[in-house]
C-alpha cells in the first residue's frame, strides 16, 4: 500500500488493518473532520454522484459499495480522507451473489430510477433543493380509504424518520394520482411538521411537497410525523396503492379500507424496483367481510411495495 500524506491515528490504523469496512470508513471520516455533506460535494466535483444517505449507509454497515460505480467512489474517498491506497477498497471483499430483486438489493435507489417515467419529477424536486432530504424512513404506515366508487378518498400516513447528517430540518414527500382530470390529493392534518413549498405537474399528475420538521435533527436523531392526503372529488376505481422506498426500511404497514358497496374480489401484495415497472404479485392478501385488508413488510427493499386488487 502507498502511505497517506499524514500520520494516521492508532485507532484508524487498527480499523484499516482489521476492518470491517464500515468501521474503517467511520474512523476515517471522523479523523478527517469532514461532514457527509462536504464529502458528497467533493465527490461530485470529481464527477461521482453519491447521496448523503448512501454514504451514511456505508458508514453504518447497512449497505455495501459493491457496484463498479460505488467502488470508484470508495477509491476517491481514500484520497479525500487521506488514507493509504486500497485501504478501504480491500475491506469491501468480493461482490455478494444476488438473486431476484425480491431478495433485496441493499443499495440506495436514485429518485429518478425509483420514479422512472415521471420525467418532470427531477425538475420539481430541483426547485426545492437537493432531492436527498437527509432522512431515512425507518418505518411507514399508510391507511388508505376508498369510496363507494372504488376510488381513493384519503390516506393517513405515519413516518418514523432518522437523520443521516447534521441539521436536517425538512422531509420531502412525493404524491401521484391516477387520473389527471381528478388532480392531486390535498395535504391536511399535518402533525410534528408544517407544510412548505409544493411543486406539481398536473398533467401527470405528480407533486413534491416539503414538510418542515418541528425540530432540527442532528445525525442519528429521529422524528415521527403524520399527515393526511384527501381527495376532494371522486374518480375512476383504483386498482393499486402503496409506497416507494429509496433505501431499505425496517417496517412498512399498509392498510386499505374498502367501502362496503365496492369490495374487490381478490387482492395481492406486489413489489418491484420502479413505480412504472409491472410489479409482480408476491402473495395473496385476505380481504375481511368488512372490506378491510392489510399487509406488513419487514425490511422492505428499495423500490415499490403495494397492494393490487381486482374488481371482477
C-alpha positions as CSV (number, residue, x, y, z in Angstrom):
1,X,0.0,0.0,0.0
2,X,1.1,3.6,-0.6
3,X,1.2,5.5,2.6
4,X,-1.0,8.5,3.1
5,X,0.4,12.1,3.4
6,X,-0.2,12.3,7.2
7,X,0.4,10.2,10.3
8,X,-2.8,8.3,11.0
9,X,-4.2,7.9,14.5
10,X,-3.7,4.5,16.0
11,X,-7.4,3.6,16.2
12,X,-7.8,4.5,12.5
13,X,-4.8,2.3,11.5
14,X,-6.2,-0.6,13.5
15,X,-9.6,-0.2,11.8
16,X,-7.9,-0.1,8.4
17,X,-6.0,-3.2,9.1
18,X,-8.7,-5.3,10.7
19,X,-12.0,-3.9,9.4
20,X,-14.8,-4.3,8.9
21,X,-15.3,-1.9,6.0
22,X,-17.9,0.2,7.8
23,X,-15.7,0.6,11.0
24,X,-12.8,1.7,8.9
25,X,-14.8,4.2,6.9
26,X,-16.4,5.6,10.0
27,X,-13.0,6.0,11.6
28,X,-11.6,7.7,8.5
29,X,-14.5,10.1,8.3
30,X,-14.1,11.0,12.0
31,X,-10.4,11.5,11.6
32,X,-10.9,13.8,8.6
33,X,-13.2,16.2,10.4
34,X,-15.4,16.4,7.2
35,X,-19.1,16.2,7.2
36,X,-21.0,13.8,4.9
37,X,-22.4,16.9,3.1
38,X,-18.9,18.1,2.4
39,X,-17.7,14.7,1.3
40,X,-20.6,14.3,-1.1
41,X,-19.8,17.8,-2.5
42,X,-16.2,16.9,-3.1
43,X,-17.1,13.6,-4.7
44,X,-19.5,15.5,-7.0
45,X,-16.7,17.9,-8.1
46,X,-14.8,14.8,-9.2
47,X,-17.7,13.6,-11.2
48,X,-19.0,10.9,-8.8
49,X,-22.6,11.3,-7.6
50,X,-23.3,9.6,-4.2
51,X,-26.1,10.6,-2.0
52,X,-25.5,11.5,1.7
53,X,-27.9,8.7,2.6
54,X,-25.8,6.2,0.7
55,X,-22.6,7.4,2.4
56,X,-24.3,7.1,5.8
57,X,-25.5,3.6,5.0
58,X,-21.9,2.5,4.0
59,X,-20.7,4.1,7.2
60,X,-23.3,2.3,9.4
61,X,-22.9,-1.1,7.6
62,X,-26.5,-1.1,6.3
63,X,-25.3,-1.4,2.7
64,X,-22.0,-2.1,0.9
65,X,-20.4,-0.3,-2.1
66,X,-20.3,-3.4,-4.3
67,X,-21.1,-2.0,-7.7
68,X,-18.3,-0.7,-10.0
69,X,-19.5,2.9,-9.7
70,X,-19.6,2.6,-5.9
71,X,-16.1,1.1,-5.8
72,X,-14.9,4.1,-7.8
73,X,-16.4,6.4,-5.2
74,X,-14.6,4.5,-2.4
75,X,-11.3,4.9,-4.3
76,X,-11.9,8.7,-4.4
77,X,-12.9,8.5,-0.7
78,X,-9.4,7.1,0.1
79,X,-7.9,10.3,-1.5
80,X,-10.4,12.7,0.2
81,X,-9.9,11.1,3.6
82,X,-6.1,10.8,3.1
83,X,-5.8,7.1,3.9
84,X,-3.5,4.6,2.1
85,X,-4.4,3.5,-1.4
86,X,-6.6,0.3,-1.3
87,X,-7.1,0.6,2.5
88,X,-10.8,0.9,2.2
89,X,-11.4,-0.9,-1.1
90,X,-9.6,-4.0,0.2
91,X,-12.1,-4.3,3.0
92,X,-15.2,-4.5,0.8
93,X,-14.5,-8.0,-0.3
94,X,-15.9,-9.9,-3.3
95,X,-19.4,-9.0,-4.6
96,X,-22.0,-11.0,-2.9
97,X,-24.3,-13.1,-5.1
98,X,-27.7,-11.6,-5.9
99,X,-30.9,-13.3,-6.7
100,X,-34.2,-11.8,-7.8
101,X,-35.0,-8.2,-6.9
102,X,-37.3,-9.5,-4.1
103,X,-34.3,-11.0,-2.4
104,X,-33.2,-7.3,-1.7
105,X,-30.5,-5.2,-3.2
106,X,-29.3,-3.1,-0.3
107,X,-28.0,-0.1,-2.2
108,X,-30.0,3.2,-2.2
109,X,-32.1,3.8,-5.3
110,X,-31.8,7.1,-7.1
111,X,-35.0,9.1,-7.2
112,X,-35.1,9.1,-11.0
113,X,-34.8,5.3,-11.1
114,X,-37.4,4.8,-8.4
115,X,-39.9,7.1,-10.2
116,X,-38.9,6.1,-13.7
117,X,-41.3,7.5,-16.3
118,X,-42.1,10.7,-14.3
119,X,-39.8,12.9,-16.4
120,X,-40.9,16.1,-14.7
121,X,-40.2,15.0,-11.2
122,X,-36.4,15.8,-11.1
123,X,-37.2,19.4,-12.1
124,X,-39.9,19.6,-9.4
125,X,-37.5,18.4,-6.7
126,X,-34.7,20.6,-8.0
127,X,-36.9,23.7,-7.4
128,X,-36.8,22.9,-3.7
129,X,-33.1,21.9,-3.3
130,X,-31.4,18.5,-3.2
131,X,-33.7,15.5,-3.8
132,X,-32.0,13.7,-0.9
133,X,-33.6,15.2,2.2
134,X,-31.1,13.5,4.5
135,X,-33.7,11.3,6.2
136,X,-34.1,7.5,6.3
137,X,-37.7,6.2,6.5
138,X,-37.3,3.7,9.3
139,X,-40.9,2.8,9.3
140,X,-44.0,3.9,7.3
141,X,-47.7,3.2,8.0
142,X,-50.2,4.1,5.3
143,X,-54.0,3.9,5.8
144,X,-56.0,4.2,2.6
145,X,-59.8,4.6,2.4
146,X,-61.7,4.1,-0.8
147,X,-65.2,5.5,-1.6
148,X,-68.3,3.8,-2.9
149,X,-67.0,4.2,-6.5
150,X,-63.8,2.3,-5.6
151,X,-61.6,5.4,-5.8
152,X,-59.1,6.5,-3.2
153,X,-60.7,9.1,-0.9
154,X,-57.9,9.6,1.7
155,X,-54.7,8.3,3.1
156,X,-53.4,8.8,6.6
157,X,-49.6,8.3,6.9
158,X,-47.2,8.0,9.8
159,X,-43.5,8.1,9.1
160,X,-40.7,7.3,11.5
161,X,-37.6,9.2,10.3
162,X,-33.9,9.3,11.2
163,X,-31.4,12.0,10.2
164,X,-28.4,10.7,8.3
165,X,-26.5,14.0,8.5
166,X,-26.3,17.1,10.7
167,X,-29.0,19.8,10.8
168,X,-31.8,18.1,8.9
169,X,-34.9,20.2,9.0
170,X,-37.3,19.0,6.3
171,X,-38.9,15.9,4.8
172,X,-39.9,15.8,1.1
173,X,-42.8,13.6,0.2
174,X,-43.9,12.6,-3.3
175,X,-47.6,12.1,-4.2
176,X,-49.1,11.0,-7.5
177,X,-52.6,10.5,-9.0
178,X,-54.0,8.0,-11.5
179,X,-56.3,10.5,-13.3
180,X,-55.1,13.9,-14.5
181,X,-58.8,15.0,-14.6
182,X,-59.2,14.3,-10.9
183,X,-56.0,16.1,-9.9
184,X,-53.9,15.5,-6.8
185,X,-54.9,15.0,-3.2
186,X,-54.7,17.9,-0.7
187,X,-52.4,17.8,2.3
188,X,-54.2,18.1,5.7
189,X,-53.8,17.4,9.4
190,X,-50.0,17.6,9.5
191,X,-48.5,16.7,12.9
192,X,-45.0,17.4,14.1
193,X,-44.3,19.3,10.9
194,X,-45.6,22.1,8.8
195,X,-46.2,22.4,5.0
196,X,-43.6,24.2,3.0
197,X,-43.3,24.5,-0.8
198,X,-45.3,22.4,-3.3
199,X,-44.2,21.8,-6.8
200,X,-46.6,19.8,-9.1
201,X,-47.2,18.6,-12.6
202,X,-50.9,18.4,-13.0
203,X,-50.7,16.8,-16.5
204,X,-49.3,13.5,-15.0
205,X,-50.3,14.2,-12.1
206,X,-47.4,14.2,-9.6
207,X,-46.3,16.5,-6.8
208,X,-43.3,17.1,-4.5
209,X,-44.2,18.6,-1.1
210,X,-41.8,20.0,1.5
211,X,-42.6,19.4,5.2
212,X,-40.6,21.4,7.7
213,X,-39.9,19.4,10.9
214,X,-40.8,20.8,14.3
215,X,-37.1,20.5,15.3
216,X,-33.8,20.5,13.6
217,X,-32.3,17.0,13.8
218,X,-28.7,16.1,14.4
219,X,-27.2,13.0,12.7
220,X,-28.9,9.9,14.2
221,X,-31.8,11.7,15.8
222,X,-35.4,10.6,15.0
223,X,-38.7,12.2,14.4
224,X,-42.3,11.0,13.9
225,X,-44.6,12.9,11.5
226,X,-48.2,12.3,10.4
227,X,-50.2,13.8,7.6
228,X,-53.4,13.0,5.7
229,X,-54.0,13.3,1.9
230,X,-57.6,14.0,1.0
231,X,-59.3,13.8,-2.4
232,X,-62.0,16.5,-2.8
233,X,-63.5,14.9,-5.9
234,X,-64.3,11.3,-6.9
235,X,-62.7,9.5,-9.7
236,X,-62.5,6.2,-11.5
237,X,-62.0,3.0,-9.5
238,X,-58.4,2.5,-8.2
239,X,-56.6,-0.8,-8.7
240,X,-53.4,-0.4,-6.5
241,X,-51.9,1.7,-3.7
242,X,-48.6,1.6,-1.9
243,X,-45.3,3.4,-1.3
244,X,-41.8,3.7,-2.8
245,X,-38.6,3.4,-0.7
246,X,-35.3,4.8,-1.9
247,X,-33.5,2.8,0.8
248,X,-34.1,-0.3,2.9
249,X,-36.5,0.5,5.8
250,X,-37.3,-1.5,8.9
251,X,-41.1,-1.9,8.5
252,X,-43.9,-1.0,6.1
253,X,-47.5,-1.4,7.1
254,X,-50.2,-0.8,4.5
255,X,-54.0,-0.8,5.4
256,X,-56.8,-0.5,2.9
257,X,-60.4,0.1,3.9
258,X,-62.9,-0.5,1.0
259,X,-66.4,0.9,1.1
260,X,-69.0,-1.9,1.7
261,X,-70.6,-1.0,-1.6
262,X,-67.3,-1.7,-3.5
263,X,-65.3,-4.6,-2.3
264,X,-62.8,-6.2,-4.8
265,X,-62.9,-10.0,-5.4
266,X,-59.2,-10.6,-4.8
267,X,-56.1,-8.8,-3.6
268,X,-52.3,-9.4,-3.9
269,X,-49.1,-7.9,-2.4
270,X,-46.8,-6.7,-5.1
271,X,-43.2,-5.5,-5.1
272,X,-40.7,-4.2,-7.8
273,X,-37.8,-1.8,-8.4
274,X,-39.8,1.0,-10.1
275,X,-43.2,2.6,-9.9
276,X,-43.6,2.3,-13.7
277,X,-42.5,-1.4,-13.8
278,X,-45.0,-4.2,-13.9
279,X,-44.9,-5.1,-10.2
280,X,-45.0,-8.9,-9.8
281,X,-47.5,-10.3,-7.4
282,X,-45.8,-11.8,-4.3
283,X,-48.6,-13.2,-2.1
284,X,-52.4,-13.2,-1.9
285,X,-53.9,-10.8,0.7
286,X,-57.1,-11.6,2.6
287,X,-60.0,-9.2,2.5
288,X,-62.2,-9.3,5.6
289,X,-66.0,-9.4,5.4
290,X,-66.0,-5.7,6.4
291,X,-63.9,-4.9,3.3
292,X,-60.6,-4.3,5.2
293,X,-57.2,-5.7,4.4
294,X,-53.6,-5.0,5.3
295,X,-50.0,-6.2,4.8
296,X,-46.9,-5.9,6.8
297,X,-43.5,-5.9,5.1
298,X,-40.4,-6.3,7.3
299,X,-37.2,-4.7,6.0
300,X,-38.8,-3.6,2.7
301,X,-36.1,-3.4,0.0
302,X,-35.6,-0.2,-2.1
303,X,-38.4,0.0,-4.7
304,X,-42.2,0.0,-4.6
305,X,-44.3,-2.1,-2.3
306,X,-48.0,-2.1,-2.9
307,X,-51.3,-3.9,-2.8
308,X,-53.2,-4.6,-6.1
309,X,-56.8,-5.8,-6.4
310,X,-59.3,-6.9,-9.0
311,X,-62.9,-5.7,-9.0
312,X,-64.4,-8.6,-11.1
